[in-house]
Amino acid sequence: MKIKQIATSLEKWAPLAYQESYDNAGLLVGDPETEITGVLVTLDATEAVVDEAIAKGCNLIVAHHPIVFKGLKKLTGRSYVERTVIKAIKADIAIYASHTNLDSVVGGVNFKIAEKLNLENVQILAPKSQVLMKLVTFVPNAKEGEQYATATQKVLDALYEAGAGHIGQYSHCSFKQEGTGTFRGEDGANPVLGNVGEDKKAHEDRIEVILPVQQRYSVLKALKKAHPYEEVAYYLTLLDNQNQEVGSGAVGDLPQAMQELEFLAYLKKSLAVNVIRYTPLRGQKVKRIAVCGGAGGFLLNDAIRAGADVFVTADYKYHEFFDADGRIVIADVGHYESEQFTKELISQYLLKKNPNFAVILSEVITNPVNYFA
């Protein structure tokens, strides 16, 4: 198996189109055509992790955090980032990162946290917009001749196969309306209907389907292959519709309501954290829990709107804790601690897709934060 095959598999799960604009997910170091000897899964790609990959015979590191986050203008070994990249290149080890794109999908990082807390009815906390497109095209129908009786369905089947037509838990979704199309074939054209130089009115079905942004190229390829026309009329529109399957954070319910301190103890044990920083308690039982791995302060208002009693996240600053303002309890468990199970998440996915392949969990603790008790 080649590196590009693992990358393709990961990107079907967590498409790169879903990463935030500031992010740098994907293959960061290495030749995608290289045959894989083993995969080492880690939260962070560091020099120690590269050494571990060398020792364990793995030539691909799959990390959550991108080691190359900002542009590198030099590779002189003056920073830990440069040294890690240099060491990986010298050892012919590739580095792949699945970061905010993996945060953004159902079953991703935040759903793993929810799983550790045994939350039920888990949903995306803040669904994304502008990750869906609408495709409209026009297909001749049976009124143009018996040979077109199934043309619309053939085109729709091809679009569905390419990834269009999904809305939430429903597939094969489309809209169809009959109408009249007009065109004139110019010199050099080979029209399926009518003749060159003549105005033609065609009986057509207007069909519409929704598709994820990252599927547009494969959907258009399928459209052109299945469509009977020489030149296919279509247009794509980027939608503001929220995609309930893509977004930031997650929210769900505890099986049973708990007292606040009882929940904090449960949280500490479930996520194996050393310390939790939290805002003043409200003297209420908690049941609805919002979570966001890593720095999730930007989702506080979403958590409150979702009716969450507690918001579990990380990287809160002193003054930001005041923003809870008695409306919710913020529980900061630490960045590494909130995302530490991402290694398990990625390895489970890779092993499910490649059960006979060597996927190894890194034993290196990459957390740069230590606690003195």
Backbone torsions as a table, in degrees:
resi	resn	phi	psi	omega
1	MET	NA	141.0	-179.6
2	LYS	-98.8	159.6	-179.6
3	ILE	-56.7	-38.9	-177.1
4	LYS	-63.4	-27.3	179.0
5	GLN	-71.6	-39.8	175.6
6	ILE	-66.0	-42.6	179.5
7	ALA	-60.5	-44.0	179.3
8	THR	-62.0	-42.0	179.9
9	SER	-63.2	-45.3	179.4
10	LEU	-63.9	-35.5	-176.6
11	GLU	-80.0	-17.6	170.0
12	LYS	-71.4	-33.9	179.4
13	TRP	-76.9	-49.2	-177.9
14	ALA	-129.7	82.9	-175.7
15	PRO	-56.7	140.3	179.5
16	LEU	-62.3	-24.0	178.4
17	ALA	-62.8	-18.1	-177.8
18	TYR	-91.3	-3.2	179.1
19	GLN	-73.2	154.6	178.1
20	GLU	-70.6	159.0	-174.2
21	SER	-62.3	-27.7	-178.3
22	TYR	-84.7	-7.4	-169.8
23	ASP	-84.9	173.3	-178.7
24	ASN	-145.6	54.9	-179.6
25	ALA	-78.5	165.5	179.1
26	GLY	113.6	-166.1	178.7
27	LEU	-78.2	115.5	-174.1
28	LEU	-98.5	-33.9	-178.2
29	VAL	-139.4	136.3	173.1
30	GLY	115.1	163.2	-179.5
31	ASP	-93.6	120.0	-178.4
32	PRO	-62.6	-17.3	-179.1
33	GLU	-86.0	-3.3	-177.5
34	THR	-70.6	136.7	174.6
35	GLU	-72.1	137.1	-176.2
36	ILE	-86.7	135.4	174.5
37	THR	-99.5	-22.6	179.2
38	GLY	174.8	154.9	-179.3
39	VAL	-116.9	128.9	175.5
40	LEU	-107.9	122.7	-177.0
41	VAL	-102.9	131.3	-175.5
42	THR	-145.1	165.4	173.6
43	LEU	-81.0	-41.3	-179.7
44	ASP	-129.4	139.5	173.2
45	ALA	-91.3	109.9	179.2
46	THR	-123.6	175.3	177.7
47	GLU	-58.4	-42.2	-179.6
48	ALA	-63.0	-36.0	179.1
49	VAL	-69.9	-38.0	176.2
50	VAL	-62.9	-42.7	176.3
51	ASP	-59.2	-40.5	179.0
52	GLU	-64.4	-41.2	178.9
53	ALA	-62.3	-42.1	177.5
54	ILE	-60.5	-47.0	-177.4
55	ALA	-64.6	-31.5	-175.7
56	LYS	-99.4	5.3	175.5
57	GLY	71.7	28.5	178.3
58	CYS	-102.1	128.2	178.7
59	ASN	-107.7	13.6	173.2
60	LEU	-138.0	124.7	173.6
61	ILE	-105.0	124.8	174.0
62	VAL	-108.5	114.4	-176.9
63	ALA	-115.1	161.4	172.3
64	HIS	-82.2	-52.3	-178.1
65	HIS	-86.7	132.9	177.5
66	PRO	-71.5	126.5	176.4
67	ILE	-69.2	-32.8	174.2
68	VAL	-99.8	99.9	-176.2
69	PHE	-102.3	-44.2	175.0
70	LYS	-108.6	166.5	-178.1
71	GLY	-60.9	137.2	174.8
72	LEU	-99.5	120.5	178.9
73	LYS	-95.7	-20.0	-179.6
74	LYS	-141.4	154.3	172.5
75	LEU	-128.0	77.4	-176.5
76	THR	-110.1	-2.9	179.6
77	GLY	81.3	17.7	-177.0
78	ARG	-82.6	-14.4	178.6
79	SER	-129.0	164.1	179.9
80	TYR	-64.0	-30.1	177.9
81	VAL	-65.7	-49.8	-179.5
82	GLU	-62.9	-41.2	-178.9
83	ARG	-65.7	-38.4	179.2
84	THR	-65.1	-45.5	-179.6
85	VAL	-64.1	-43.9	179.7
86	ILE	-61.2	-45.9	-179.0
87	LYS	-62.5	-41.4	180.0
88	ALA	-64.5	-42.8	-179.7
89	ILE	-65.0	-43.9	179.9
90	LYS	-61.8	-34.9	-178.1
91	ALA	-90.3	2.3	-178.9
92	ASP	58.4	45.2	178.5
93	ILE	-111.5	128.0	179.3
94	ALA	-87.5	151.4	177.4
95	ILE	-127.5	125.7	178.7
96	TYR	-121.7	141.2	179.1
97	ALA	-125.5	135.4	174.1
98	SER	-123.2	99.2	-167.8
99	HIS	-110.3	-106.3	-175.7
100	THR	-66.4	-20.2	173.1
101	ASN	-67.1	-36.0	177.4
102	LEU	-77.1	-26.8	173.4
103	ASP	-65.2	-28.2	-165.2
104	SER	-92.9	-4.8	-174.0
105	VAL	-106.8	152.5	171.7
106	VAL	-60.2	131.5	-176.6
107	GLY	87.4	3.8	-178.8
108	GLY	-88.2	-152.6	-172.8
109	VAL	-55.4	-47.8	-175.8
110	ASN	-70.4	-30.6	176.9
111	PHE	-71.9	-27.4	175.2
112	LYS	-68.3	-40.0	176.3
113	ILE	-62.2	-45.1	178.9
114	ALA	-59.9	-37.6	178.2
115	GLU	-63.5	-42.4	-179.9
116	LYS	-64.0	-26.9	179.4
117	LEU	-94.6	3.0	-179.7
118	ASN	58.4	35.5	179.0
119	LEU	-73.0	149.4	179.3
120	GLU	-113.9	161.6	178.0
121	ASN	53.3	45.3	-173.7
122	VAL	-76.9	134.4	179.4
123	GLN	-137.0	162.5	171.5
124	ILE	-61.2	134.8	-178.9
125	LEU	-76.2	-46.3	-178.2
126	ALA	-130.0	88.5	-178.7
127	PRO	-59.7	146.8	-179.7
128	LYS	-86.5	150.4	169.8
129	SER	-110.3	171.4	179.4
130	GLN	58.4	34.6	170.8
131	VAL	-119.6	8.1	176.8
132	LEU	-123.3	150.9	176.4
133	MET	-129.8	156.4	172.7
134	LYS	-112.6	129.7	175.9
135	LEU	-105.8	129.8	174.5
136	VAL	-120.6	132.0	176.5
137	THR	-145.2	171.6	-173.1
138	PHE	-131.9	126.6	-173.1
139	VAL	-126.1	133.8	177.5
140	PRO	-62.3	142.9	-178.4
141	ASN	-114.8	-173.1	-171.8
142	ALA	-60.1	-23.0	178.7
143	LYS	-66.2	-17.1	176.4
144	GLU	-90.4	-0.4	-179.7
145	GLY	136.0	153.3	-176.0
146	GLU	-60.5	-28.0	-178.3
147	GLN	-66.1	-14.7	179.9
148	TYR	-104.4	10.4	-177.1
149	ALA	-59.7	-32.4	-178.0
150	THR	-113.8	10.1	-175.5
151	ALA	-61.6	-43.9	-178.7
152	THR	-61.7	-44.3	-179.0
153	GLN	-66.9	-36.2	178.3
154	LYS	-64.1	-41.0	178.0
155	VAL	-65.7	-45.6	179.3
156	LEU	-60.5	-43.2	179.7
157	ASP	-60.6	-39.0	178.8
158	ALA	-66.8	-39.7	178.9
159	LEU	-66.3	-41.8	177.9
160	TYR	-61.8	-43.9	-178.9
161	GLU	-62.1	-31.4	-178.3
162	ALA	-84.7	-4.2	175.1
163	GLY	115.4	4.8	179.1
164	ALA	-91.4	167.1	172.6
165	GLY	85.9	15.5	177.9
166	HIS	-102.1	128.6	174.1
167	ILE	-132.8	104.9	-177.7
168	GLY	60.1	-123.8	-178.2
169	GLN	-91.4	13.8	-179.1
170	TYR	-114.3	142.1	176.9
171	SER	-120.9	174.1	178.9
172	HIS	55.5	39.3	179.4
173	CYS	-90.8	132.5	178.2
174	SER	-158.0	170.8	172.7
175	PHE	-130.8	139.7	-179.3
176	LYS	-133.1	138.7	177.3
177	GLN	-145.9	135.5	179.2
178	GLU	-80.6	147.3	177.9
179	GLY	-165.3	-171.1	-179.3
180	THR	-120.8	124.8	175.9
181	GLY	-102.8	151.6	178.5
182	THR	-129.0	146.7	176.2
183	PHE	-165.0	164.7	173.6
184	ARG	-135.3	124.4	177.5
185	GLY	-75.6	124.2	177.9
186	GLU	-87.4	173.1	179.1
187	ASP	-54.3	133.0	-179.6
188	GLY	95.3	-12.4	178.7
189	ALA	-80.5	159.4	176.3
190	ASN	-132.4	72.3	-172.5
191	PRO	-65.0	139.0	175.5
192	VAL	-69.9	-36.3	178.2
193	LEU	-116.2	139.3	177.5
194	GLY	76.0	-169.3	-176.5
195	ASN	-127.8	158.0	177.8
196	VAL	-59.7	134.4	177.6
197	GLY	85.4	-3.9	-179.0
198	GLU	-109.6	142.0	172.8
199	ASP	-73.7	135.3	-177.9
200	LYS	-127.1	131.0	170.5
201	LYS	-103.3	124.6	-175.6
202	ALA	-117.2	138.6	172.7
203	HIS	-79.4	117.9	-173.2
204	GLU	-133.8	157.0	168.6
205	ASP	-101.2	127.2	170.6
206	ARG	-87.0	121.6	179.3
207	ILE	-120.3	143.6	-179.1
208	GLU	-130.1	138.3	175.6
209	VAL	-141.1	154.6	174.1
210	ILE	-97.5	145.4	177.6
211	LEU	-148.0	151.7	174.2
212	PRO	-67.7	146.2	-177.7
213	VAL	-52.5	-42.9	-173.9
214	GLN	-71.6	-10.4	-179.6
215	GLN	-95.9	2.9	-171.0
216	ARG	-63.0	-36.9	-177.4
217	TYR	-70.2	-42.8	179.0
218	SER	-69.2	-34.7	178.3
219	VAL	-67.8	-43.6	178.7
220	LEU	-65.4	-38.1	176.6
221	LYS	-61.2	-44.1	179.1
222	ALA	-65.5	-39.5	178.8
223	LEU	-59.1	-49.6	-176.2
224	LYS	-67.8	-31.9	179.1
225	LYS	-72.6	-36.8	-175.2
226	ALA	-88.4	-20.0	-173.7
227	HIS	-76.4	139.7	-178.4
228	PRO	-75.4	-18.8	-176.3
229	TYR	-76.7	152.7	173.9
230	GLU	-67.8	-46.6	175.4
231	GLU	-114.3	122.9	-175.4
232	VAL	-94.6	123.6	175.7
233	ALA	-86.6	126.7	178.9
234	TYR	-159.0	163.3	166.8
235	TYR	-148.4	149.6	-179.8
236	LEU	-112.9	138.6	179.1
237	THR	-129.3	128.2	175.0
238	LEU	-75.6	131.3	-173.9
239	LEU	-104.1	148.1	172.8
240	ASP	-87.5	-4.4	179.0
241	ASN	-53.0	138.9	174.7
242	GLN	-77.6	135.6	174.6
243	ASN	-94.9	110.7	-175.6
244	GLN	-68.2	-9.0	-179.5
245	GLU	-97.5	-1.6	-175.7
246	VAL	-138.3	134.3	177.5
247	GLY	161.0	-168.4	-174.0
248	SER	-102.9	143.0	175.9
249	GLY	67.8	179.2	176.7
250	ALA	-150.4	157.5	178.7
251	VAL	-142.3	141.0	-179.9
252	GLY	-160.8	-175.2	-174.1
253	ASP	-119.0	140.5	170.8
254	LEU	-67.9	147.9	176.8
255	PRO	-57.4	-36.6	178.8
256	GLN	-137.4	142.2	176.8
257	ALA	-63.3	147.9	-179.8
258	MET	-129.1	156.4	167.1
259	GLN	-66.9	154.2	-174.1
260	GLU	-59.9	-47.9	-179.8
261	LEU	-67.3	-33.5	176.0
262	GLU	-62.4	-41.6	179.4
263	PHE	-66.9	-41.5	180.0
264	LEU	-60.8	-39.2	176.7
265	ALA	-65.5	-41.6	177.8
266	TYR	-63.1	-41.9	178.7
267	LEU	-63.3	-45.5	-179.6
268	LYS	-59.3	-42.5	-179.3
269	LYS	-73.1	-44.1	-175.1
270	SER	-64.9	-37.1	-178.5
271	LEU	-99.8	3.9	177.0
272	ALA	52.3	53.3	-179.2
273	VAL	-105.5	155.2	-179.3
274	ASN	-84.0	-34.0	-174.7
275	VAL	-152.6	148.3	175.4
276	ILE	-125.2	127.7	172.1
277	ARG	-95.5	131.3	-175.5
278	TYR	-144.3	158.3	179.4
279	THR	-83.3	168.6	179.8
280	PRO	-52.4	138.4	179.4
281	LEU	-74.8	155.3	-173.7
282	ARG	-103.3	-1.3	179.2
283	GLY	72.1	29.2	-179.0
284	GLN	-127.6	154.7	171.8
285	LYS	-70.2	152.2	179.8
286	VAL	-117.7	143.0	177.8
287	LYS	-140.3	-42.6	-177.7
288	ARG	-92.4	124.2	-172.5
289	ILE	-123.5	128.3	172.8
290	ALA	-102.2	143.3	-179.2
291	VAL	-135.3	150.5	171.2
292	CYS	-153.1	117.8	177.0
293	GLY	-67.1	140.3	-179.4
294	GLY	77.0	-155.0	-176.5
295	ALA	-76.5	103.7	-174.0
296	GLY	-114.8	14.6	-176.7
297	GLY	-55.4	-29.0	-178.5
298	PHE	-66.6	-12.2	-177.8
299	LEU	-100.9	7.1	-175.4
300	LEU	-56.6	-48.5	-178.7
301	ASN	-65.8	-32.6	176.0
302	ASP	-65.2	-40.2	179.2
303	ALA	-64.1	-40.8	179.4
304	ILE	-66.9	-43.7	179.0
305	ARG	-63.0	-31.0	179.7
306	ALA	-77.8	-1.8	178.5
307	GLY	79.4	20.8	-178.7
308	ALA	-71.1	142.0	175.4
309	ASP	-86.8	-31.6	-180.0
310	VAL	-135.7	141.7	175.4
311	PHE	-116.1	111.4	-178.6
312	VAL	-96.3	119.0	-178.9
313	THR	-158.9	-152.8	-176.1
314	ALA	-152.8	172.1	171.3
315	ASP	64.5	31.2	176.5
316	TYR	-77.2	137.5	175.1
317	LYS	-91.4	162.8	-175.1
318	TYR	-50.7	-56.4	-174.8
319	HIS	-68.8	-24.3	-179.6
320	GLU	-69.8	-25.1	178.2
321	PHE	-63.0	-29.5	178.8
322	PHE	-62.9	-24.1	-176.1
323	ASP	-65.6	-17.2	176.2
324	ALA	-61.5	-40.3	169.4
325	ASP	51.0	35.8	177.4
326	GLY	75.3	3.5	-177.5
327	ARG	-91.7	-18.6	-173.8
328	ILE	-163.6	161.1	172.5
329	VAL	-102.4	122.8	174.6
330	ILE	-91.8	128.9	178.4
331	ALA	-121.6	106.4	-179.2
332	ASP	-93.1	112.4	-176.0
333	VAL	-100.0	-4.8	-177.7
334	GLY	102.3	145.5	-174.7
335	HIS	-65.0	-55.3	-179.8
336	TYR	-59.0	-44.3	-176.1
337	GLU	-62.4	-37.0	-177.8
338	SER	-72.4	-24.1	-175.0
339	GLU	-114.2	4.4	-173.7
340	GLN	-61.9	-25.7	-178.7
341	PHE	-84.4	2.1	176.5
342	THR	-64.2	-32.6	175.9
343	LYS	-58.2	-47.4	179.0
344	GLU	-61.8	-42.3	-179.8
345	LEU	-59.5	-50.0	-178.0
346	ILE	-66.4	-43.8	-177.9
347	SER	-65.0	-38.4	177.9
348	GLN	-62.0	-41.2	179.3
349	TYR	-64.8	-47.3	-177.8
350	LEU	-64.2	-40.0	179.8
351	LEU	-69.2	-33.4	177.3
352	LYS	-66.0	-39.9	-179.3
353	LYS	-80.8	-26.9	-177.0
354	ASN	-136.0	71.8	-171.6
355	PRO	-62.9	-21.4	-178.3
356	ASN	-101.9	13.9	-174.7
357	PHE	-103.3	151.2	-178.3
358	ALA	-80.5	103.5	175.5
359	VAL	-119.3	120.2	-173.2
360	ILE	-120.4	135.0	174.9
361	LEU	-81.1	131.1	177.8
362	SER	-64.3	140.1	176.7
363	GLU	-97.5	-2.0	-179.6
364	VAL	-78.4	126.8	174.5
365	ILE	-85.0	109.1	-174.1
366	THR	-93.2	2.2	-179.2
367	ASN	-61.9	119.5	-179.8
368	PRO	-82.1	-4.7	-177.2
369	VAL	-102.0	128.1	176.3
370	ASN	-116.4	156.3	-178.5
371	TYR	-121.7	134.6	177.4
372	PHE	-110.9	114.2	-177.7
373	ALA	-107.3	NA	NA
